[in-house]
Amino acid sequence: MDLGTIIGIGMSLVIVVVVMILDGGSPLELLSHPSAILLTLGGSMVATIATMPFEAAIKIPKYVQKAFFAKKVDLPILINTLATMADKARREGLLALEEESKKIPDPFLRQGIMLVVDGTDPAQVRSILELEIKNMEERHEMGINFFNTAGGFSPTFGIIGTVMGLIGVLKELDDPGKLAKSIAAAFLATLWGLLSANLVWIPIGGKLSMRSREEVAYRKMLMEGVLSLQAGENPRIIKEKLSAFLPPAERRRTEGGGAQAGAKQGAKGQA
């Protein structure tokens, strides 16, 4: 579970509620006009579906899950695993990795090792793996654009709701007693449009973008490890090279062993 996303969105809602109370209002006022909610949330979602491929709309639950729940991979252990495989390849040859590669749960790493075992040219291995990374980025981009687009539509639908509400206000000019409530209700749509855009849609889009960058870096690290293994580089050199992808605080952990880590690595989450 990603506490940053939950705490960020949760605390933003708390701040909005606290400010409303300090200003003499009530949080229940946000729910007093369901039509404003329906127009801003429903309208922005439908407009986004009309703009984006329908495939993106079907994957909304998966995108939200990815934003709130991240699968973590222990990179130092994985680096040690690659170094162990490199040592085995240097001693017994690349073919010795065939059986071991079948036990790797990560499909990207398994594909890279199998290409090496099959004797594929290093340039072709790099080209194939880079193409995999590029296609993954394009798939991720669809989800990122979906939520960013919804964040752009939401304030616009809020303004539409306010204009529609003000039209109703103009019809009640002969009843001053209703004007204040009618005007407040009209501007509630704008408030919902801004809140949903800046507290839900855009933050989720930003989180998905960060997840995508993390996975690209992860896969590039694996690609460099596979190519180094194929080149027969010293396991110590491979550790040093791949440790460049880690924060300084985690690099010390690559000094330990990792022969048994391969079977423990979960597949990196991907759309």
N, C-alpha and C positions, 0 to 999 in steps of 0.2 A: 504494500500500500504506500502511495506517495503522500506523505504527511504535508509536504509543501503545498500541493494543490488543494488538499482538504482544508488546511489551516488558512491558506490565503483566501479562498473563496468564502469560507466560514466566517473569518474575522471581518471581511469586507461587508458581509451581510449584517454582522453584529454592529459595526460602525454606523451603517445606514440606520438601523433600528434605534441605536442610542441617540443619534443626532435628531431623529424624528421626535423622540421622547423629550429631549432637551428643548426642542423648539415648541413644545406644547402639543404635539400631535400624538397619534397612536399608530403603532405598526399595523393594526388591523385595517387602517385606511388604505393600505396598499392592496388589500383584497376586497375593498368595498365596491369595486366596479369590475366585475369579471370580463366585461366587454373589452376593456383596455388591455387586459392580459391576453385575451384571445386574439385580438388584432395584432399586438406587437410580437408575441411569441409565435402564434400560428402563422401570421402573415409573413414574418421573416423566414420561418422554416420552409413554408410552401414556395416562396420566391427563390430561396436557395436551391430547393429541389429542382425548380424549373431551370435554374442556371447551370447546375452541375449534373454530371452523369447520374442516372438513377441508382447505379451501383453504389455510389457514395452514400445515398440515403439509406440503403439497406444495411450498410456497415456502421451506422451511427452508434449502436450499442457497443460494437467492438472498439470504435474510436474512443468513446467515453471511458471504457474499461482500460484502454491503453494509457489514457491521461491520468487516471486515478490509481492504477495498479501497474507497477513496473516490475518486470522480471530482472533480477540482478544476477550477473555472472561474476564469479570470483576470478577476476583477470590475473592476479598474481599466480594463482594455482594453475590457470590455463597456460600461462607463459611457461611455467615449470613443466607442464605436460608436453608442450611442444619441444622444449629443450630435451626432455627425456626421449621423445620420439626421434629427434635429430641424432642423439647419441646412439640410439639403436640402429638407425639407418646408416650411420658411419661405420658401425661395427659389423652389421649383418647385411647391409644393402637395402635399397628402397623397397624391394619386394617383401621384406620382412614386416612392413607396415600394413600389408593388405588385410590381414585378419584383425589387427588392432583398429584399423580405420572403420571397420564395420560396427564397432562398439561406440563410436563417437555419436552422441545424440544431436549435435548441432549440424544441420544439413549443409550449411555453407562450408564449414571446416571439413566435413566428411567428403564433400565434392572435391575440394582442393587436394586433399590427401590422395583420393582415388585417381585424380588426374596425374599426380606425381608418380604414383605406383604404376600407372599405365604407360609411363614413359613419354608423356606429352611434352612438347617443346616448352621451355620456360616462358617464352614470349606468348605462346598460346594460352598457357595457364593464367598468366597475368591478364590477358585480354578477356578470357572467359569470366574470371572472377570480377574484373572491373565492370563488365557488362551486367553481371548479377547485381552488383552494388548500385549501378545506375538505374536499373529497372526497379529495384527496391525503393530508391529515392522517389521515383516517379509515382509509385503506388502510394507512398506516404504523403506525397504532395497533394493528392486528391483529398485526403482527409483534412489536411491542414487548410487547404483552400476552402473546403466546405464550411468550416467553423469561422474562418476569417470573413467569408462572404456573408454568412448569417450575421456576424457582428457589424457588417456594413449596412445591411438591410434593416436591422432592428431599430436604430434611431429614426430612420426614415418612416417606418410604419408608426413609430411613436408620434411623429409630427402629423402624419395622416390622421391618426386617432384624435389628436388635439384639435386639428382643423374641423373634423367631423363634430367634435364636442362643442366647439365654439359656434358652429352653425346652429346647434340646438339652443345654445345660450341666446343667440340673437332672436330666437323665436319666443323667448320668455322675458324680453325686456319690459313688458308691461307688468311683470311680477318681480319686483326688486328683491323680495324675500328669498327667491330661489337662485338668484344670480350667483351669489358667493359659492354655494355648493356645486352649481353647474360648472362654473369656471374651474374650481378645484378638480372636479371629475375630469374635465377636458384635459388639464395638464397632467393628470395621472398617467395618461397614455405615453406622453413624452418621457416621464420618469421611468416607466417600465421599459421603454425602448432603450434608454441610456443604461439602466441597470443591467438588463439582460445582455447587452453588447459588451459592457466593460467588466461584468462580474462572472459571466458564463461563457459566451461564445468566443470572445477574443482570448481570454486566459486559456481555454482548452486548446484553441488553435496554437497558441504559443507553446504550450506544454508538449503538444504533438510534434511541433517543429524541433524542440529541444531533444525529444526522444529520437527523432530521425537522425539528428546530428550525432547523438551518442552511438546509435547503431552503425552509422557509416564509419565512425572512428573505430568501433569494435571490429567491423569486418575488414577494414584496411589493415588493422593490426594482424588479424588472422591471415590475410593475404601475404603480408610481408613475412610472417612466420613460415607459411607454406613454401614460399619461394626460397627463403633462406635454408629451409630443410632440404629442398631439392638441390640447392647449390652445394650441399655438403659442408655448410659453415659450422664452425665450432659451437657447441651448445652454449658455452659461456658468451660468445659473441651474439648469439641469437637472443639470449636473455637480456643483454645490454641494449640491443637494438629495440626489442619489443617493450622494454621498460620505459622507453621514451614516451610511450602512449599513456603511462600511468602518472598520477599525481606523485610528487616526491614522497609523501607520507606512506604510500603503498609500495614503493620500489624495494624497500628492504625485504618485503615478504617473498620476493622472487629468489632470494638467496637460499630458501629452503627447497626441499624436494617436492616433486609433484607427480610422481609416477602413477598414482592412483586417482588423479583428479579427473582424467578424461571421462570416466563413467559417471561422474557426479555433475557434469556440466549440463544444465538445462538448455534447450534451444532458445536462442535469443528471440524475444517477442517481435513479430513482424506482421504488418498488414498484408 
